[in-house]
Amino acid sequence: MVMISTQISELDLDHLEGQLTQLVVLPNISWQTYRAMLVDMGDHRSTRISYNQGTLTLKMPSKLHEIINRLLARIVTTLTEELGLDVVNVGSTTLEREDLEKGAEPDTGFYIQNAAELEGLDPDIPADLPPDLVIEVDITSPSTRRLEIYKALGIAEVWRYTKRNGLVIYQLKNGNHVESDNSFAFPLVSATRLNEFLTQRQSQSENQVIRAVRLWAQTMVQDSV
């Protein structure tokens, strides 16, 4: 087991609905220690790990965080079904580049435009083929550090949800993530529409929201023919 004596430098507590969201930031961590931690902690965990040139961050999501993340992931999958697109959902698979000393585990990552590049049930993912779309949910824990990592890794699109701003779509343009009205992966889909679906979840079940997404996507396809 890797032992880390570095003092915890940041701790965020989210008491919303009695759930605890922790963000732990550890400076002066080597790449080798980061990699050893990934191995020691294994794949069966909820903690998300990111690493940015010596700074290691551990994020332990709350219940609300996971509900929103999984709803958005279902929306993405539903859209690919109705729009006739391939998709590979890689979940929180570790994305990293040793040459850049950067790595992160998104809340959910998807290959859509490049889904055909991943063959089989357990595909090898080239280091130079980042996901086409990543979901980041921020209830109390800011993901600005993670966005820097995603930019360096070349991730084309990030859907970022915050309590203050709702869902915002970011696209990678000229080396920076900039806010966009519409999705690159789904050009017919706007941030405004996605936020409407999220608002529906306040009064409807998750399956009801997904049925609404499916019906809306079918209508969009028919109107575009």
N, C-alpha and C positions, 0 to 999 in steps of 0.2 A: 504494500500500500504506500502511495506517495504521501509524504508528510510535508505540510506547508506551514511554516512558522510566521509567514507574513501576516501582519494584522489586517483584519477586515477594514477596508477603507470606506465602504458605503453600504448602507442597509436601508431599503425602502420597505415599509410595512403598509399593506392595504387591508383595512379592516372592513371593507365593503362586504356585507352579508356574512361577516364572521370568517371570511377567508383570508389567508395570509399569503402575500406575494413578497418574496425576498429577492433582492438584487445584491449580490456580493461581488465586489471588485477587488482583485488582488494584483498589485503592481509587481514588477521585477520578477516575472515568471519566465523561465526559459522555454523555448520551443520543445525541448526534450521533456521537461516536466509536464507541459500541457499535453503532449502526446501520451505520456505515461498515465496521466489522470484519465484520459479518454478510455484507455485500456482497463484501468482499475475499476472505473465506474460502470463499464459495460453498456450494453444497448438498452437494457430494460430499466429505464428510469424516466422521470418526467423532467428532470433538470436540464436546461438548455445551456450549453457551453459556447462561449466565443473567445477568440484570442486575437489580439491586435498588437503585434510588435512589442511583446513583453507584458501587456496588460490582459489578464484573464478575468472573464466575467461569468458568473454563475447566476442563472435566472430560474427561480422555482415558481412556476405559474400557479395562479389561483383558480378556483372553480370557474369564475366568470370568464377569465382569460381563455380557458380551454373550451368553454361553451361557444364563445364567439369564434375562436379559431376553427373549431370543427364545423360550425355552420358555414363559415366562409369557404372551407374546403369542399363541403358538399355542394355549395353554389357553383364553384369552379367545375367540379365533376359533372354536375347537371348541365351546365352550359356546353361543355365539350360533347356530351351525348346529343343534345338537341341541335348543335351546330355542326355535327358530323366531324369532330376533330378527335385525333388521338390524344391520349394523355397518359403520363406515368406519374403517379403521386409518390414521391420519395420521402414524404413526411419530414421528420427533423434530421434526416441524414446529414452527417458532418460534411461541410463544404470547406475545403482548405487548399492553400497554396504555400508550401514550405518556402519557396523562393521569395515570397512576399511576407512571410511570417504572419499570415492572417488565416483565420478559420472561424466558422460559425455554424450553428445548428438552427435553422429557421424554425418558426412555428410549423409551417408546412411549405414544402417546395414542390413545384410541378415542372415537368417537361411537357410542352405542348407542341410548339413548332418543331422542336428537336426530339419528339417522343420516338420517332422511328429509328433514331440513332441508338436507342437502348433496347437490346434484344434479349428475350427470355425473361424468366421469372426473377432471376437474380443477376441483372446485367452489370457488367463493368462500366463504371462511369469515368470517362476521361477527365483528367484534371482541368483541361482547357474547355470543358463543355459544362458551364454552369446551368442551373435551372432557368427556364424561361420566365417563371413567375414565382415569387416568394411572398408568403403572408407573414406579417409581423403584427402582433397584438400588444399594445401598451396600455395596461390598466393604470399602473402607477410607475412602472419601470421604463424610462425613456430608452428608445432603441437607436439613438443617434450614433453610438459607437458601432452598432451592428450595420447601420446604413453605410458607414464608411467602409466596412469590410465588404459589403455587397457591391459597392461601387468598384472597389479594387478587384473583386472577383469577376466583374463584368456581367452581373445579373441585370437583365434588360428591364425587368418590371418588378415593383414592390407594391403590394397592397398593405398599407399601414393603417391600423385602427387605433385611435386614441379616444379617451372619454371626452376630451374637449372638442375635437374636430371631427369625430366619426371616422369614416373610412376615406383615406386619400390615396389616389393612384400616383405613383412615381414612375417615370420612365427614364432610362439612361440615355442621355443625349450629350454628345461632345464630352464624355468622361464624367458627367455629373448627373445625379438623379434630380429631375425637375418635376414639379406637380403637373399632372395632365388631367384634362376633363374626361378622357376616354381611355379604355384599356388598349394596349398594343396587342395582347393575346386575343382579345375579343373586341374588335373595333366598334361593334354596335352597343357595347356595354359602357355606361358612364358611371362615374363615382356617385352621382346623384341617385341613379337607379339602384345601385348597390346599397346605399344608405336607406333607401325606402324599404328594401327587403329586410334590412336589419331592424328598422323601426317596427315592421310588421310583427317581428318576433316578440315584441313586448306584449302583444295581445293574442297571438296565434301560436300554435304548436310548430315545432321545427318542420315536420312533414307538410303542414299547411303552407309554410313559407316556400319549401322546395317545390310543391305543386304550383305555386304562383310563379316561381322562377321558370319552371318548365313551360307553363302556358304562355308566359311573356316571350320566352325565346322562340317558341313555335310561331307565335304571331309575327315576331320580327323576321323570321325566315320566310314566312308566306308573303309579307309585305315587300321583301327585297327581291322576290322572284319577278 
